[in-house]
Amino acid sequence: QKTHLHSVCVQYPLHRLLNSHCFCLLKNGMGLIIFFLCAYVPKTEAGHCKWEVVLQDLERIKTSKDIDVSLYTANADEDVKCQELVMRCFFLETEVIIQECRIKNCSKTQDVLNIWKNVNESLEKNKLTSTKSEKCKECEEYEEKNFTEFVQNFLKVIQRDCK
C-alpha cells in the first residue's frame, strides 16, 4: 500500500511539470531544436583557462629533484603569432622529460604524462591555420636550459595565454 501511494505522490508532480508552460515548447519541433542546442553547446565560463589542468600539473612537477635534463626552452616573451609553435615546442620537449622519467623512474611521471596528454589534446583541437611568421623559431633554435627554467618558462607562456 505504501509503495503505491508513494508512486502516485511522485507521479503527480512529474505530470504537472511536464504539462507546464516550460515544457510546452518541447511539443513542437522548434522547441526541441532549442532544447538540444542549449543542452549540447559547450559551456564557457568567464575567466576559465583551457590550460588550467596543465598549469596544475606544471605546479606539481616544478620542484621535482629527480628530473635532470636539458631542454630546448622557448622564450616566454615570444610574439603572440608564434604562440602555437611555442606550445608545440614545449609539448615536444615534454616527451623528452617522459623518456627521462621512464629511465630514472621519477616520482612525477604521471604528472608529466598528464601534461603531455592535455597539451596534445588542446593542440589537436586547435590545428595551425595560419602560415608561420618569419619571426617564429623552430624548437631546436631555442637555447637549452635546465628543467627548472624550462618549467618556469612553460608556466609563463601558459599564464600569458590564459589572460
Backbone torsions as a table, in degrees:
resi	resn	phi	psi	omega
1	GLN	NA	-45.7	-178.4
2	LYS	-63.4	-38.0	-179.2
3	THR	-62.8	-44.3	179.7
4	HIS	-63.3	-44.2	179.7
5	LEU	-62.6	-43.0	178.0
6	HIS	-62.8	-40.8	179.6
7	SER	-62.0	-43.4	178.9
8	VAL	-65.4	-40.1	-179.8
9	CYS	-63.8	-32.2	179.3
10	VAL	-82.0	-37.1	-176.4
11	GLN	-69.4	-36.8	-177.6
12	TYR	-61.6	-49.7	178.2
13	PRO	-63.3	-34.3	177.2
14	LEU	-65.0	-42.3	177.9
15	HIS	-59.7	-44.4	179.5
16	ARG	-63.8	-41.4	-179.3
17	LEU	-63.5	-45.9	-178.0
18	LEU	-67.8	-26.3	178.7
19	ASN	-94.1	4.2	-179.9
20	SER	-73.2	169.3	-177.9
21	HIS	-62.5	-32.5	-178.5
22	CYS	-60.2	-38.8	-175.2
23	PHE	-93.2	-3.3	175.8
24	CYS	-62.3	-32.0	178.2
25	LEU	-60.8	-30.8	-177.4
26	LEU	-71.4	-10.7	-178.8
27	LYS	-80.3	-16.6	178.1
28	ASN	-114.4	165.3	-175.2
29	GLY	-62.2	-42.9	-178.1
30	MET	-64.4	-40.2	177.9
31	GLY	-61.2	-40.6	177.8
32	LEU	-64.8	-41.5	179.2
33	ILE	-61.9	-46.8	179.5
34	ILE	-61.3	-43.3	-180.0
35	PHE	-59.4	-48.1	-177.8
36	PHE	-68.3	-36.9	176.6
37	LEU	-62.9	-43.2	179.3
38	CYS	-67.3	-34.8	-177.2
39	ALA	-75.0	-30.5	-173.2
40	TYR	-107.5	-7.3	176.5
41	VAL	-71.1	126.2	-178.6
42	PRO	-60.2	138.9	178.9
43	LYS	-81.8	134.1	174.9
44	THR	-118.9	129.0	-179.5
45	GLU	-100.4	144.0	176.0
46	ALA	-64.4	132.6	178.1
47	GLY	82.8	0.5	-179.7
48	HIS	-79.2	134.2	-179.2
49	CYS	-107.9	130.9	-179.8
50	LYS	-65.9	-15.2	-179.0
51	TRP	-99.9	12.5	-173.5
52	GLU	-54.6	-46.1	-178.5
53	VAL	-68.6	-33.0	177.1
54	VAL	-67.2	-41.8	177.1
55	LEU	-57.5	-44.1	-179.5
56	GLN	-62.6	-43.6	179.5
57	ASP	-68.2	-38.2	177.3
58	LEU	-62.7	-39.3	177.2
59	GLU	-61.4	-36.6	-179.4
60	ARG	-70.7	-34.8	-175.1
61	ILE	-91.9	-14.3	-170.8
62	LYS	-62.0	-22.8	-179.8
63	THR	-99.7	8.3	-177.5
64	SER	-63.0	130.0	179.6
65	LYS	-94.8	-15.0	-176.4
66	ASP	-95.2	8.7	174.4
67	ILE	-110.1	110.8	-177.3
68	ASP	-128.6	93.6	-175.3
69	VAL	-150.0	148.8	174.2
70	SER	-96.0	134.8	-174.1
71	LEU	-134.1	144.2	172.5
72	TYR	-63.7	124.7	-172.9
73	THR	-122.8	111.8	178.5
74	ALA	-67.2	151.5	179.1
75	ASN	-76.8	140.7	179.4
76	ALA	-68.7	-20.9	-176.5
77	ASP	-101.4	24.3	177.6
78	GLU	-62.2	156.2	177.8
79	ASP	-55.7	141.7	-179.7
80	VAL	-58.2	-31.1	179.3
81	LYS	-64.9	-18.8	-178.1
82	CYS	-98.2	5.0	-172.5
83	GLN	-53.4	-47.0	-177.4
84	GLU	-67.0	-39.8	178.7
85	LEU	-66.2	-36.1	176.3
86	VAL	-63.5	-44.8	178.4
87	MET	-63.2	-38.3	177.9
88	ARG	-64.0	-36.7	178.0
89	CYS	-63.9	-48.1	177.5
90	PHE	-60.1	-39.4	179.1
91	PHE	-60.9	-48.4	-179.4
92	LEU	-63.2	-39.2	179.8
93	GLU	-70.8	-25.1	175.2
94	THR	-63.8	-32.3	175.9
95	GLU	-62.8	-35.5	176.8
96	VAL	-64.1	-42.0	178.7
97	ILE	-63.0	-40.5	178.5
98	ILE	-59.2	-45.5	179.1
99	GLN	-62.2	-42.5	177.8
100	GLU	-60.5	-42.9	-179.6
101	CYS	-66.4	-36.5	178.4
102	ARG	-66.4	-38.7	179.6
103	ILE	-67.9	-45.7	-174.6
104	LYS	-94.4	-0.1	-178.4
105	ASN	53.8	56.0	-177.3
106	CYS	-64.3	152.3	177.7
107	SER	-74.0	-20.3	-175.0
108	LYS	-105.0	18.1	-176.7
109	THR	-55.7	-45.2	-178.2
110	GLN	-63.3	-38.8	178.0
111	ASP	-64.1	-40.4	179.0
112	VAL	-66.6	-41.9	176.9
113	LEU	-61.3	-39.0	177.4
114	ASN	-63.0	-42.5	178.3
115	ILE	-59.8	-49.2	-179.2
116	TRP	-58.0	-47.8	-177.7
117	LYS	-62.1	-46.0	-176.9
118	ASN	-70.6	-38.0	177.2
119	VAL	-67.8	-43.0	178.7
120	ASN	-58.7	-45.4	179.7
121	GLU	-60.1	-44.9	-179.1
122	SER	-67.4	-40.8	179.2
123	LEU	-67.5	-34.2	177.2
124	GLU	-65.4	-39.0	179.6
125	LYS	-68.0	-32.5	-174.9
126	ASN	-116.0	68.3	-179.9
127	LYS	-59.4	148.8	179.3
128	LEU	-63.5	119.3	-176.3
129	THR	-106.5	-25.1	-178.6
130	SER	-101.1	163.2	177.5
131	THR	-75.8	151.5	-177.7
132	LYS	-66.9	132.4	177.2
133	SER	-69.5	147.4	179.7
134	GLU	-67.4	-18.7	178.6
135	LYS	-73.8	-24.3	-174.0
136	CYS	-72.4	139.1	179.2
137	LYS	-97.7	155.8	169.1
138	GLU	-77.4	157.6	-176.1
139	CYS	-56.2	-43.3	-176.6
140	GLU	-69.2	-10.6	178.3
141	GLU	-82.1	-15.4	178.7
142	TYR	-78.3	158.0	179.0
143	GLU	-70.8	144.1	174.5
144	GLU	-80.7	132.4	180.0
145	LYS	-132.2	164.1	-179.9
146	ASN	-72.2	170.5	-175.8
147	PHE	-56.8	-44.4	-177.8
148	THR	-60.5	-46.9	179.0
149	GLU	-66.1	-37.2	177.6
150	PHE	-58.2	-51.0	-178.4
151	VAL	-64.0	-40.4	179.0
152	GLN	-60.8	-44.2	179.1
153	ASN	-67.8	-39.5	177.8
154	PHE	-59.3	-46.1	177.9
155	LEU	-59.5	-45.1	-179.2
156	LYS	-61.9	-42.4	-179.2
157	VAL	-63.0	-45.3	-179.5
158	ILE	-67.2	-42.7	179.8
159	GLN	-62.8	-37.5	177.4
160	ARG	-65.3	-38.5	179.6
161	ASP	-70.1	-25.4	-178.3
162	CYS	-83.7	-11.1	-178.6
163	LYS	-74.9	NA	NA
